[in-house]
Amino acid sequence: MGKNQKMLEEASFSKLLLNLCLPTILIMLVMVIYNMADTFFIGQTGDPVKIAAISLCAPLFSVLSGLGTLFGSGGCTAVSLALGKKETARIKAYTSLCCCGSLFIGFLFLLIVLLAVKPISLALGADGDTLSLTCSYLRIIALGAPVILFNNVFANIIRADGAAKESMIANILGTLSNIGLDALFILVFSWDVAGAALATVFGNLISCCYLLYYILKKQPAFSLHPKFLSLKKEILLPVTTLGLPLACSTLLMSISSMISNRLMMGYGPVALAAQGVAGKIGMLLSMLAMGICMGMQPAISYNCGRGSRERMNHIIQSTGIFTVILGTLLTLICFFARDRIIMAFIDNAQVISYGQIMVLASIITGPFYGLYQLCQTFLQSTGKASYATLVALLDKGLFYLPMLFLLNHRFGFYGIAFTGAATLAFSLAAGIFFSLRWNARLVM
């Protein structure tokens, strides 16, 4: 038995937290900083229109992340289950499929965006003030799409065997590069929005180089070679169906975010800039909760695969308690420091005024978001893709979109701001219901 597999079977929750979750939490912190970097450095120009432009691009960038999640999250779960069952041939087939699939979709994304960049920008909500800036950002991101997708996919997949530290290193390298290049391109070269996009692409490229080194030199169980590629349903379906919940969630979130941005643009680019800044703060809470749950995903999958229900349930219960405690502490910190946090991004009185409301709306569900994410992780990790997909879709669109239009109609700006909080309450209740139902029926 390998050291990592022994840890998944026997280690205490605190040791799992230290070895699996802590690196993944750090990865999520790095990703939060990574996502904040463009907004922060663009904000130093003092122009809310530029922040509004990159905020408009965020949904399409999320589409790219969602496509990566299909192979990354699905591949991680499939490989974890295969490791638990000692199916080495399947592992090579899964990883080859994820490599070829990510590159193919990346090049397809590149072609579509370059050929239709202006209509896409208009659909995202860009207008006369933001259109040229939005187009400039999207063109550069599209050129880097294959690299961005590969990076997103394999930063997830290498965690399947407990290699959370290596995934963390890849993310840190990419983020530090992105931050340094943001400062250089935006503050020194004054490339503004285009500089932010270039920094993002080069940061992902550097991260990819490390991932390739690790996979080719230190992980013989994985393979990127096309000779192991298989489109047979026994290979294709486990990856795509297990990755579908998070992928659908991310893609639907992108659509919801695009519609929300378009509605918020009705209150002007300053309101949208405030929403963009507040969204980064809310992201801190949600990404950390996601990091905890993603960190425990291999442990849940592995113990499900080996038939250890008691250990699996202990891991799930302990994870839920930890996410509530951490979420509550972070919510309180963000609430009392909200003005200073907003001013760190952009010192604009109008943005701060809008931002106070937006930050409250973004963090109010912080204590409970981890439970919602844990429901998704449990259902996905144990192979119940249909329930996991449904729970993911509820918060990101099935509940969110009707609630968005209703609350916008009734309460305007405030309705848009608090739509996410109202939606999560319903989605969490549904997630708990489906998780309890599946756990009672799960045959191990």
Number of C-alpha atoms within 10 A of each C-alpha: 6 7 9 14 18 10 17 24 17 11 15 14 18 11 14 19 21 14 20 28 25 19 22 29 24 20 26 26 21 21 21 21 20 21 19 20 24 25 24 21 23 27 23 16 17 14 15 23 19 22 31 28 29 26 25 29 23 19 23 22 18 19 20 25 22 27 25 31 29 25 34 34 32 30 30 32 30 31 32 28 27 20 22 22 12 12 12 13 12 20 23 22 24 29 30 21 24 29 22 16 19 28 18 15 18 23 17 14 20 20 15 12 22 17 11 12 19 19 12 19 25 17 14 25 22 25 15 8 13 20 17 14 22 28 25 18 22 26 19 21 26 26 19 22 26 24 24 27 29 28 28 24 26 27 25 24 27 25 26 25 22 24 18 24 19 17 23 24 19 23 30 22 19 27 27 18 20 27 23 13 20 29 21 17 21 21 16 11 11 14 16 22 26 22 23 27 25 20 28 26 21 19 26 26 21 20 26 24 15 19 22 16 11 16 16 13 9 10 13 10 15 21 21 19 14 13 10 17 21 16 12 9 10 10 17 18 15 20 25 22 22 29 29 26 29 27 29 22 22 25 24 25 23 23 19 19 23 21 19 23 27 19 19 23 19 13 12 13 24 23 23 28 32 29 28 24 29 28 19 21 23 22 22 25 29 23 23 26 30 25 25 26 29 27 28 27 28 27 29 31 30 27 25 24 20 14 14 14 17 10 18 19 16 13 20 21 12 13 22 20 12 15 25 17 14 17 24 17 13 16 21 15 10 22 16 11 10 21 15 12 18 23 16 13 24 24 17 16 10 13 23 26 15 20 28 17 18 26 27 21 23 27 27 21 21 28 21 21 24 30 27 24 24 27 26 28 27 25 26 27 31 24 21 19 21 15 20 28 22 19 29 28 23 21 26 24 22 17 18 25 23 13 19 25 17 15 19 20 12 12 12 17 19 15 19 24 26 22 23 22 19 20 21 20 15 14 22 23 13 17 25 17 13 18 20 13 12 16 15 8 8 13 9 11
